[in-house]
Amino acid sequence: MVGLYVAGLIAMLMGQLQAGLILWTVSTLGGIALLYWIHEMKKRAEDAEKIARRMPYGEPDDPTAEPVPVAPAEDDAP
């Protein structure tokens, strides 16, 4: 991303204003997209952590976790 800003600045200094502005625009939009992606991944990780804390069997990937017995409902057929 920073490389595009530098390339845009060099292009502007060499008289290629339009090319420089295009490079800056592409870099800015890419930075915004990257920040949005990072935010979404953090949000998904937090949601997964909240769900894992509420699971009755502990961590799903922990093979040593003891299962918590669940009583069958009254209307369940044997």
ABEGO torsion letter per residue (X at the ends): XAAAAAAAAAAAAAGBAAAAAAAAAAAAAAAAAAAAAAAAAAAAAAAAAAAAAABAAEBAABAABBBBBBBBBAABBX
